[in-house]
Amino acid sequence: MAGRSGKAVLGRALAAAALVPLIVAWPSLPSQAGTRGSSRPGYPVPSRYVCGSHVCVHWVETTDDAPPLADTNGNHVPDQVDRTLAAFETAWRVEVGRMGFRAPKSDITSKDHGPDGRLDVYLKDIGAQDLTGYTATDDPHATDGSYAYRDYSAYIVVDDDFSTAQLGSSGGPGGLRVTAAHEFFHAVQYAYDSGEDPWMMEGTAVWMEDEVAGDVNANRMWLSQSPLTQPWVPVDSSRGLHEYGAWIFWRFLSEQTSANGNPDPTIIRRIWELAADGPGDPNLYSARAVAKALESRGRTFPQELAAFGVWDLAPAVFYKEGAAYPAAPAVQHHRVSVAHPIAGWATLRLDHFTTGAVAFEPGNDGPARSSLRLALDAPPTRLGSAARVVMFLRSGALRVIAVALDHHGDADVRVPFGRSTVRRVVLLYANAGSSFRCWMGGGYSCNGFSRDDRMPFSYLAALVR
């Protein structure tokens, strides 16, 4: 799982938040020879390593892979190595210690396992390839046809200096901290299921960046590839770069399912537990794991997807950091007035795991008091249809109405529409259709293709005086 630099993908304004180095009096350590052509990234010269409680960091002192060798605290370890070790130990402390995710598996059975079974991190000049880091495995189980599971140990490679000259705004101390949070979570994911769907792998790894290094806000670079800006693209898409933008869905789940108003990451952990593919694990694919975790909390995926669409319409109102997020666009707009009192039957074609919003604004000739009647005709609810109506009031307040579609997918809704109080009314449809043809290389949930794309969601609006 590779961490791309902003220069390689979108460019981002990454805050270079200072990281206080972890100062530990490590003893001078013997060199460890790297092997060119080994399954791990080999060094052409002997390497050194230093270990913390859970992580060992490897580096060389010559060649292009060498980090800056400045050692200001005199501990015989370059400062950049100290910073790297501190960043990964922090990621472990937050993700495993505080949040309760599985620890990365020991790699002691791997041929190139480093000094012991602790997680190995290698410094190399991968910034020259516009990469900040990547995670891989050389677990013998990965090539053992008799091992029926996909829970593996992992190792990580990160850039040797996070030079802004190479990586632009993705470099610097902030870039290191974000990369450590992201790549460490990939190593955690490998302990659950190394082959899970990309929208879950990359989406939760980007989500985790903000959990560990929330002051950096690097994840916002992906919002241009997310349901906030492209709600017509399935949230489980791994085409293009949408799997990275999917982080906003995982952020929504962690905030929406909170019981006390604070984000609750345990829902994400529960989803990974349900998706895990080790001995005795449930081994549900991503979409099923999400649905099962929600059901255990008395929620359904169609209703949560509709709520997600509402949050995306007004992120500043709902998300904790939503003032910095773009609002999702409506795909159709109507002005309903005395002169034009009806917006006749129209249809949205929604793919699976998408939402579609239709905005209605009262015309200038509208009465001070009136109503808007909405007749809805969606696919049957057994196929995952859901709807919401959102009233944006001139006072700045919002009112959200949960629409009760009948089993045919129909409903008749009437809401206030007086121009003196209502700025606009938005009809939000959600297609949570979860039927897939799996394992066909489709790039969606279960690496499949949806049977629920291009579903028709129709509506009629009329001014009622």
C-alpha positions in Angstrom: 0.0 0.0 0.0 1.8 3.1 -1.2 1.6 6.6 0.2 1.6 9.0 -2.7 3.1 12.5 -2.4 1.0 15.5 -3.2 3.4 16.3 -6.0 2.6 13.0 -7.7 -1.2 13.3 -7.3 -3.0 16.5 -6.4 -0.7 18.9 -4.6 -1.6 19.8 -1.1 -1.0 22.5 1.6 0.4 20.2 4.2 1.1 21.9 7.5 4.6 21.2 8.6 3.8 20.7 12.2 7.0 20.4 14.4 7.7 17.0 15.9 9.7 16.8 19.1 12.2 14.0 18.7 12.2 11.1 21.0 15.5 11.4 22.8 16.7 8.0 24.0 20.3 7.1 24.7 20.5 4.2 22.3 23.8 2.3 22.4 25.9 2.2 19.3 24.5 -0.7 17.3 26.3 -3.2 15.0 25.7 -3.0 11.3 23.3 -5.3 9.7 24.0 -6.4 6.2 21.3 -5.8 3.6 20.9 -8.3 0.7 20.4 -7.0 -2.8 17.5 -8.8 -4.4 16.0 -10.0 -1.1 12.2 -9.9 -0.6 12.7 -6.8 1.5 14.2 -3.6 0.0 17.9 -4.5 0.1 20.7 -2.0 0.7 23.9 -2.1 -1.4 26.0 -1.4 1.8 25.8 -2.6 5.4 22.9 -1.1 7.4 22.2 -0.2 11.0 19.1 -0.4 13.0 17.7 1.0 16.2 14.6 -0.4 18.1 12.0 1.1 20.3 9.4 -0.9 22.3 7.6 -2.1 19.2 9.4 -0.9 16.1 12.9 -1.2 14.6 14.1 1.4 12.1 16.8 0.5 9.6 19.1 2.9 7.7 22.4 3.2 5.9 25.1 5.9 6.2 26.1 6.1 2.5 24.4 5.9 -1.0 21.3 7.8 -2.0 19.3 5.9 0.7 21.2 7.5 3.5 19.2 10.0 5.7 20.8 13.2 6.9 23.4 12.1 9.4 23.1 15.0 11.8 23.0 13.7 15.4 22.3 16.7 17.6 21.7 14.7 20.8 24.8 12.6 20.4 23.1 9.3 20.7 24.9 7.8 17.7 21.6 7.7 15.8 20.8 10.3 13.1 18.1 12.7 14.1 15.9 11.7 11.1 16.0 8.1 12.3 15.0 9.3 15.8 12.1 11.2 14.4 11.0 8.2 12.3 11.2 5.8 15.3 9.2 8.3 17.4 6.5 8.7 14.7 6.0 5.0 14.4 6.0 4.4 18.2 3.4 7.1 18.5 1.3 5.5 15.8 1.5 2.2 17.7 0.6 3.8 21.0 -2.5 5.5 19.4 -3.8 2.8 17.0 -3.1 -0.3 19.1 -2.7 1.0 22.6 -5.5 3.6 22.7 -7.9 2.6 19.9 -7.6 -1.2 20.5 -6.8 -2.3 16.9 -4.8 -5.5 16.5 -1.0 -5.2 16.7 0.9 -6.0 13.5 1.9 -9.6 13.5 5.4 -10.8 14.4 7.6 -11.4 11.4 9.9 -13.8 13.1 9.1 -16.5 10.6 10.1 -14.3 7.7 13.6 -14.9 6.2 14.6 -11.2 6.5 12.9 -10.6 9.8 15.3 -8.0 11.1 16.8 -8.4 14.6 13.6 -10.0 16.0 9.8 -10.1 15.5 9.2 -6.4 16.0 7.8 -4.3 13.1 10.6 -3.2 10.7 10.7 0.2 9.0 13.3 0.8 6.3 14.5 4.2 5.2 15.1 4.5 1.5 15.1 7.3 -1.1 11.7 6.5 -2.4 10.9 10.3 -2.6 12.7 10.0 -5.9 9.7 8.0 -7.1 7.2 10.5 -5.6 6.4 8.1 -2.8 6.4 8.8 1.0 6.0 5.2 2.1 4.6 1.8 1.3 3.8 -1.4 3.2 4.5 -4.9 2.0 4.9 -8.5 3.3 7.3 -11.3 3.1 5.4 -13.5 5.4 5.9 -17.2 4.3 2.1 -17.7 4.6 1.7 -15.3 1.7 3.2 -17.8 -0.7 2.1 -21.0 1.1 -0.8 -22.5 -0.8 -1.8 -24.6 2.2 -2.4 -21.5 4.3 -6.1 -20.6 3.7 -6.1 -17.1 5.3 -4.8 -13.6 4.5 -3.5 -12.4 7.9 0.2 -11.6 7.4 3.0 -9.8 9.0 4.3 -6.7 7.3 7.2 -4.4 6.9 7.3 -0.7 5.9 9.5 1.5 3.8 9.5 5.2 4.2 11.4 8.0 2.6 14.9 8.6 4.0 14.6 12.4 4.6 11.1 13.6 3.6 12.7 16.4 1.6 10.3 19.1 0.5 12.5 19.5 -2.6 11.4 16.0 -3.7 8.0 15.7 -2.1 6.8 19.3 -2.0 4.2 19.9 0.7 4.0 16.1 1.4 7.5 16.3 2.9 8.8 17.7 6.2 8.0 16.6 9.8 4.2 16.7 9.1 4.6 14.4 6.1 6.6 11.9 8.2 4.0 11.8 11.0 1.1 11.4 8.5 2.9 8.7 6.6 3.7 6.8 9.8 0.1 6.9 10.9 -1.1 5.7 7.4 1.5 3.0 6.7 1.4 1.7 10.3 -2.3 1.2 9.9 -1.7 -0.8 6.8 0.5 -3.1 8.9 -2.4 -3.3 11.3 -4.7 -4.1 8.5 -2.4 -7.0 7.4 -3.1 -8.6 10.8 -6.8 -8.6 9.9 -7.0 -9.1 6.1 -4.2 -8.1 3.8 -6.4 -8.5 0.7 -9.5 -6.4 1.8 -11.1 -4.0 -0.7 -9.1 -0.8 -1.4 -11.8 1.6 -0.4 -11.6 0.1 3.1 -7.8 -0.4 3.1 -6.9 3.1 1.9 -10.0 4.9 3.2 -9.5 3.8 6.8 -5.7 4.4 6.5 -6.3 8.0 5.4 -9.0 8.3 8.1 -6.4 7.1 10.6 -4.0 9.9 9.6 -6.3 12.4 11.3 -6.7 10.2 14.4 -2.9 10.2 15.0 -1.8 13.5 13.5 -4.9 15.6 13.5 -3.1 18.9 13.4 -1.6 18.2 10.0 -4.9 17.7 8.1 -3.3 16.1 5.1 -6.3 14.0 4.4 -8.2 17.0 3.1 -6.2 16.8 -0.1 -8.4 13.8 -1.1 -11.7 15.5 -0.7 -11.6 16.4 -4.4 -11.9 12.7 -5.0 -14.6 12.0 -2.4 -18.4 11.8 -2.1 -18.3 15.4 -0.8 -17.4 16.6 -4.3 -18.5 13.6 -6.4 -21.5 12.0 -4.7 -22.4 10.2 -8.0 -19.3 8.0 -7.7 -19.8 4.9 -5.5 -18.1 5.3 -2.2 -16.6 1.8 -2.5 -14.9 2.7 -5.9 -11.2 2.0 -6.2 -11.0 3.5 -9.7 -8.9 6.5 -10.0 -8.1 7.7 -6.5 -11.5 7.4 -5.0 -10.4 4.8 -2.5 -8.4 7.6 -0.8 -11.3 10.0 -0.8 -13.5 7.3 0.8 -12.0 8.4 4.2 -14.8 10.9 4.6 -17.3 8.0 4.8 -15.3 6.4 7.6 -15.1 9.7 9.4 -18.9 10.0 9.0 -19.3 6.6 10.6 -17.1 7.4 13.5 -18.9 10.6 14.2 -22.5 9.5 13.3 -22.4 6.5 15.6 -21.1 8.4 18.6 -23.2 8.1 21.7 -21.9 11.2 23.5 -21.2 13.7 20.8 -17.5 12.7 20.4 -16.2 10.6 17.5 -16.3 6.9 18.3 -13.7 5.0 16.3 -14.9 1.6 17.8 -17.3 1.2 14.8 -14.3 1.2 12.5 -12.5 -1.4 14.6 -15.7 -3.5 14.7 -15.9 -3.4 10.9 -12.3 -4.6 10.6 -13.0 -7.4 13.1 -15.9 -8.6 11.0 -13.7 -8.4 7.8 -10.7 -10.2 9.3 -9.5 -13.3 7.5 -7.5 -15.3 10.0 -8.3 -18.6 11.7 -11.7 -18.2 13.4 -12.4 -14.8 11.9 -15.8 -13.9 10.2 -14.1 -13.0 6.9 -16.9 -10.7 5.6 -16.1 -8.5 2.6 -16.1 -4.8 3.2 -19.7 -3.9 2.4 -21.1 -6.8 4.4 -18.8 -6.0 7.3 -20.1 -2.4 7.3 -23.8 -3.5 7.2 -23.3 -6.1 10.0 -21.5 -3.6 12.3 -24.3 -1.1 11.8 -27.0 -3.7 12.4 -25.3 -4.6 15.7 -26.0 -1.0 16.7 -29.6 -0.9 15.6 -28.9 0.9 12.3 -29.2 0.0 8.7 -26.9 0.7 5.8 -29.5 2.4 3.6 -30.5 4.8 6.4 -26.8 5.5 7.2 -26.0 6.2 3.5 -28.9 8.6 3.4 -27.7 10.3 6.6 -24.2 10.4 5.0 -25.6 12.2 2.0 -27.3 14.8 4.3 -24.1 15.4 6.2 -22.2 16.0 2.9 -24.8 18.6 1.9 -23.9 20.7 4.9 -20.6 19.5 6.3 -20.0 22.7 8.4 -23.2 21.8 10.4 -22.5 18.1 11.0 -18.8 17.2 10.8 -16.5 18.2 13.6 -14.1 19.8 11.2 -16.7 20.4 8.5 -16.1 24.1 8.2 -13.0 23.2 6.1 -14.9 20.7 3.9 -16.6 21.5 0.6 -20.4 20.9 0.4 -21.7 18.2 -1.9 -23.5 19.6 -4.9 -27.1 19.0 -5.9 -27.3 17.4 -9.3 -30.6 19.1 -10.3 -32.0 22.5 -9.4 -35.6 23.8 -9.7 -37.2 27.2 -8.9 -40.8 26.6 -8.0 -43.1 29.7 -8.0 -46.6 30.8 -8.7 -45.7 31.3 -12.3 -44.1 27.8 -12.5 -45.8 25.8 -9.7 -44.8 22.3 -10.8 -41.5 20.6 -11.4 -42.8 17.7 -13.4 -41.7 14.1 -13.1 -38.0 13.7 -13.4 -35.6 10.8 -12.7 -32.2 10.5 -11.3 -30.2 7.4 -12.2 -28.1 6.4 -9.2 -25.3 3.9 -9.0 -24.9 1.7 -5.9 -23.6 3.4 -2.8 -24.2 6.9 -4.1 -26.6 9.7 -3.3 -28.3 12.3 -5.5 -29.6 15.6 -4.3 -32.3 17.8 -6.0 -32.7 21.4 -4.8 -35.9 23.4 -4.9 -35.9 27.2 -4.3 -39.0 29.3 -3.8 -39.5 31.9 -6.5 -39.7 35.7 -5.8 -43.4 35.7 -6.6 -44.2 32.9 -4.2 -46.5 33.6 -1.2 -45.0 34.2 2.2 -46.6 31.0 3.4 -46.9 27.9 1.2 -45.9 24.3 1.0 -43.9 22.1 -1.3 -45.4 18.7 -2.1 -43.0 16.0 -3.1 -44.2 12.7 -4.7 -41.4 10.2 -4.6 -41.0 7.0 -6.7 -37.9 5.1 -5.8 -36.9 1.4 -6.3 -38.3 -1.0 -3.6 -36.8 -0.5 -0.2 -35.6 -4.1 -0.2 -33.1 -3.0 -2.9 -31.6 -0.4 -0.5 -33.6 2.8 -1.3 -33.7 5.6 1.2 -34.6 9.3 1.2 -34.3 12.5 3.2 -35.7 16.0 2.8 -33.5 18.8 4.1 -34.9 22.3 4.7 -32.3 25.1 4.6 -34.0 28.0 6.4 -33.2 31.7 6.0 -32.3 31.8 9.7 -29.3 29.5 8.9 -30.9 26.5 10.6 -31.5 23.1 9.0 -34.3 20.8 9.4 -33.9 17.1 8.3 -37.0 15.0 7.6 -36.5 11.2 7.5 -38.8 10.0 4.6 -40.7 6.8 5.2 -40.7 5.1 1.8 -43.2 2.3 1.6 -42.0 -1.1 0.5 -42.6 -0.1 -3.2 -40.2 2.9 -2.6 -43.0 5.5 -2.8 -43.8 8.4 -0.5 -45.8 11.7 -0.5 -44.1 14.5 1.6 -45.3 18.0 2.3 -43.0 20.6 3.8 -43.1 24.4 4.4 -41.9 26.4 1.4 -42.7 30.1 2.2 -40.0 32.3 0.7 -39.8 34.4 3.8 -38.5 31.5 5.9 -37.2 28.9 3.5 -34.1 29.4 1.4 -34.2 26.0 -0.3 -35.5 22.5 0.1 -33.3 19.5 -0.9 -34.6 16.0 -1.7 -31.8 13.5 -1.0 -32.0 10.0 -2.5 -29.7 7.2 -1.5 -29.0 3.9 -3.4 -27.6 1.4 -0.9 -28.1 -1.5 -3.2 -25.7 -4.2 -2.0 -26.0 -7.0 -4.5 -22.6 -7.8 -6.2 -21.1 -10.2 -8.7 -18.0 -10.8 -6.6 -14.4 -11.6 -7.4 -14.6 -10.4 -11.0 -12.0 -7.6 -10.9 -14.7 -4.9 -10.8 -12.9 -2.6 -8.3 -15.8 -2.2 -5.9 -16.9 -4.2 -2.8 -15.7 -7.9 -2.9 -13.7 -6.7 -6.0 -16.9 -7.1 -7.9 -19.5 -5.4 -10.0 -22.8 -4.1 -8.6 -26.2 -5.4 -9.8 -27.8 -2.2 -8.5 -26.3 0.5 -10.8 -28.3 3.0 -12.8 -31.4 2.6 -10.6 -34.2 5.1 -11.3 -35.2 7.5 -8.5 -38.1 9.7 -9.6 -39.9 12.7 -8.1 -42.6 15.3 -8.8 -42.7 18.7 -7.0 -45.6 21.0 -6.7 -46.3 24.4 -5.0 -49.2 24.2 -2.6 -50.8 27.5 -1.5 
